[in-house]
Amino acid sequence: VIATATADDADILRGLGADKIIGYAEAEYPAAIDIAFNLALPSDRLTGVARAVRPGGRLVTITYPVPEQKWIARDDVRLYFVLDVEGTHGEMRDLGELAGSGELPATIGRRYSLDDGAQACVDFIRRHTTGKLVVTM
């Protein structure tokens, strides 16, 4: 498993099972991978990720806007948009029940005091974060 992260998030991703951590710079993307999962970049900014996928490979994204094949400039890579709003696939109902009961742990990427709430908003918008940003009172 290869994951992209900032230096701050690398330890969290290793704890979640990532074997190799790379930065967000396209120059660090590996070449000729079979499948890429995008969980962070907007779907209209995936051309760099698509270049890392081998011909015949797949690119899966969960981010908006809903992607269009032409945006990745590759006809030889299959692009998939996966968003299970209804919770009908991948045991999403079960995951929701576990989360509601407190049995599904959430990764906390960073905690902020209420006085630092504005910085939490800035970080949410500008930083690639792993885990939840939590503002405490």
GUVEXFI-581912 format. One line per field, with one value per residue (C-alpha): x, z, y; residue number from 1; residue in three letters. Coordinates in Angstrom, 1 decimal, always signed. Layout:
% GUVEXFI-581912
east: X_...
up: Z_...
north: Y_...
i: NUM_...
aa: ALA_...
***
This chain:
% GUVEXFI-581912
east: +0.0_+1.4_-0.2_+0.3_+0.8_+2.5_+5.2_+2.8_+0.5_+3.0_+3.0_-0.8_-0.8_+1.9_-0.3_-3.2_-1.0_+0.7_+4.0_+5.3_+4.6_+5.0_+4.3_+1.6_+4.0_+3.3_+7.1_+6.8_+4.0_+5.1_+4.9_+2.7_+0.5_-2.6_-5.1_-5.1_-7.6_-8.1_-9.6_-8.5_-7.9_-10.9_-11.9_-11.2_-7.5_-6.6_-4.5_-1.3_-2.7_-4.0_-0.5_+0.8_-1.7_-0.6_-2.6_-5.7_-5.5_-8.1_-8.5_-11.2_-12.2_-14.7_-14.4_-16.5_-17.1_-18.4_-15.5_-15.6_-13.4_-12.1_-10.7_-7.9_-6.9_-6.6_-8.8_-6.8_-7.5_-11.0_-12.3_-14.7_-16.7_-17.8_-20.1_-22.5_-24.9_-27.6_-25.3_-26.2_-22.8_-19.7_-21.4_-21.9_-24.9_-22.8_-20.0_-22.5_-23.9_-20.3_-19.5_-22.7_-22.0_-18.4_-16.9_-15.4_-12.3_-11.8_-8.4_-7.8_-5.3_-5.1_-6.9_-7.5_-8.7_-11.9_-9.7_-7.9_-11.1_-10.4_-7.0_-8.8_-11.0_-8.0_-6.2_-9.2_-9.4_-5.6_-3.9_-4.2_-5.0_-5.4_-8.1_-10.5_-9.7_-11.3_-12.0_-12.5_-14.0
up: +0.0_-1.0_+0.5_-0.1_+2.9_+4.5_+6.9_+9.8_+8.6_+7.7_+11.1_+11.1_+7.7_+8.7_+11.7_+9.2_+7.2_+4.5_+3.4_+1.6_+2.1_-0.8_-0.9_-2.9_-5.6_-8.8_-9.3_-6.3_-7.8_-8.7_-12.3_-13.9_-10.9_-11.4_-9.5_-7.8_-5.1_-4.7_-1.4_-1.3_-4.6_-6.3_-9.2_-11.8_-10.7_-11.3_-14.5_-12.5_-10.7_-14.0_-15.5_-12.8_-13.8_-16.3_-19.5_-18.7_-15.0_-12.9_-11.1_-8.3_-6.7_-4.0_-4.4_-6.2_-8.7_-10.3_-12.6_-16.3_-18.3_-20.5_-17.4_-16.9_-20.6_-20.7_-22.7_-21.6_-17.8_-16.4_-14.2_-11.4_-9.0_-5.9_-3.4_-1.4_-0.1_+0.5_+2.4_+0.2_-0.8_+1.0_+4.3_+4.9_+7.1_+9.4_+9.4_+10.3_+13.2_+14.5_+14.3_+16.1_+18.9_+19.3_+18.2_+15.0_+15.9_+14.2_+13.5_+15.0_+12.8_+15.0_+17.9_+18.3_+21.2_+20.6_+20.4_+17.4_+15.7_+12.8_+12.2_+12.2_+9.3_+7.4_+7.8_+6.7_+3.5_+2.8_+4.2_+3.1_+6.4_+7.6_+10.1_+11.7_+12.8_+16.2_+17.9_+21.7_+24.2
north: +0.0_+3.4_+6.5_+10.2_+12.4_+15.3_+14.6_+15.3_+12.6_+9.9_+8.2_+8.0_+6.4_+3.9_+3.0_+2.3_-0.1_+2.0_+0.4_+3.5_+7.1_+9.6_+13.3_+15.0_+16.2_+14.4_+13.8_+11.4_+9.3_+5.7_+4.6_+1.9_+1.2_-1.1_+0.9_+4.3_+5.3_+9.1_+10.1_+13.7_+15.6_+17.1_+14.9_+17.6_+17.6_+13.9_+14.1_+13.5_+10.5_+9.1_+9.4_+7.1_+4.3_+1.7_+1.3_-0.9_+0.2_+1.8_+5.1_+5.2_+8.5_+9.5_+13.2_+15.8_+17.1_+13.9_+13.0_+12.9_+10.6_+13.4_+15.2_+12.6_+12.7_+8.9_+6.6_+3.6_+4.0_+3.2_+6.0_+5.2_+7.4_+5.7_+7.4_+5.4_+8.0_+5.5_+3.1_+0.1_-1.1_-2.3_-2.9_+0.8_+0.3_-2.0_+0.6_+3.3_+1.2_+0.6_+4.3_+5.1_+2.7_+4.0_+0.7_+2.1_+4.2_+7.5_+8.8_+12.2_+14.1_+17.2_+18.9_+22.6_+24.7_+26.7_+29.8_+28.2_+27.2_+29.6_+27.9_+24.6_+25.9_+27.2_+23.8_+21.9_+23.9_+24.3_+21.2_+17.6_+16.0_+12.4_+11.9_+14.3_+17.8_+18.3_+21.6_+21.2_+23.4
i: 1_2_3_4_5_6_7_8_9_10_11_12_13_14_15_16_17_18_19_20_21_22_23_24_25_26_27_28_29_30_31_32_33_34_35_36_37_38_39_40_41_42_43_44_45_46_47_48_49_50_51_52_53_54_55_56_57_58_59_60_61_62_63_64_65_66_67_68_69_70_71_72_73_74_75_76_77_78_79_80_81_82_83_84_85_86_87_88_89_90_91_92_93_94_95_96_97_98_99_100_101_102_103_104_105_106_107_108_109_110_111_112_113_114_115_116_117_118_119_120_121_122_123_124_125_126_127_128_129_130_131_132_133_134_135_136_137
aa: VAL_ILE_ALA_THR_ALA_THR_ALA_ASP_ASP_ALA_ASP_ILE_LEU_ARG_GLY_LEU_GLY_ALA_ASP_LYS_ILE_ILE_GLY_TYR_ALA_GLU_ALA_GLU_TYR_PRO_ALA_ALA_ILE_ASP_ILE_ALA_PHE_ASN_LEU_ALA_LEU_PRO_SER_ASP_ARG_LEU_THR_GLY_VAL_ALA_ARG_ALA_VAL_ARG_PRO_GLY_GLY_ARG_LEU_VAL_THR_ILE_THR_TYR_PRO_VAL_PRO_GLU_GLN_LYS_TRP_ILE_ALA_ARG_ASP_ASP_VAL_ARG_LEU_TYR_PHE_VAL_LEU_ASP_VAL_GLU_GLY_THR_HIS_GLY_GLU_MET_ARG_ASP_LEU_GLY_GLU_LEU_ALA_GLY_SER_GLY_GLU_LEU_PRO_ALA_THR_ILE_GLY_ARG_ARG_TYR_SER_LEU_ASP_ASP_GLY_ALA_GLN_ALA_CYS_VAL_ASP_PHE_ILE_ARG_ARG_HIS_THR_THR_GLY_LYS_LEU_VAL_VAL_THR_MET
***
